[in-house]
Amino acid sequence: MLTFKESFNEVVEAKLKLPKGEKVSKEITKLGKNKDITAVITSKFNLYIDGVKLDKYKDQAGAEKAVKEFIKLMGA
């Protein structure tokens, strides 16, 4: 059985294509121990990690907090 980390890493990575009306609000690069994780927060407060949409947040601060929690959860 795959762990959460293994299953997340199996997702095929493609260049991030945002839906209409969304723009990149903040891009956080070089996250994790190996500095190989990239997080993007959009103008509608959607959080994408390595091109995969994780969730929608009420504000930018909530999304930034979620990035830190995700990195801690992944052990990266």
Secondary structure as GFF3:
##gff-version 3
##sequence-region A 1 76
A	DSSP	alpha_helix	4	9	.	.	.	ID=ss1
A	DSSP	beta_strand	24	31	.	.	.	ID=ss2
A	DSSP	beta_strand	37	42	.	.	.	ID=ss3
A	DSSP	beta_strand	46	49	.	.	.	ID=ss4
A	DSSP	beta_strand	52	56	.	.	.	ID=ss5
A	DSSP	alpha_helix	60	74	.	.	.	ID=ss6
###
